[in-house]
Amino acid sequence: MTPETKIWRWARNTKVRHKQRGFQVKMTQNELYKLGLQAYKDGCPICGSAFEVGCAPVTINSLTLDIVDPTMRILAPGNVQCVCWGCNNEKNLKSMRKNSQSLQSGRISLKWG
């Protein structure tokens, strides 16, 4: 299977998974495909690694879609970028640590019920 075909499938699956997770999806499969294809050619903008596509299980260099501001819950141009799984995972871990520290210091208040 060609990298282009794998990226087309990645675009389709990415769109479906984000819809299932409750995101507003304001990008077409073709827009995601073009974004993924360009990223595949350029490499990860954070670490510079070459992307792998269509591999299962996921590897540290797998192409992933990063939502720049996940609090908006919108998959739209300007709020997404392609990064490798390793960089995306590190970003998510940093965000979780920051939220945990904010909870511990009382800077976030949670309302239940």
Buried (B, 14 or more C-beta within 10 A) or exposed (E): EEBEEBBBBBBEEBBEEBEEEEBEBEBEBEBBBBBBBEBBEEBBEBEEBEBBBBEEEEEEBBBBBBBEEEEEEBBBEEBBBBBBBBBBBBBEEEEEEEEEEEEEEEEEEEEEE
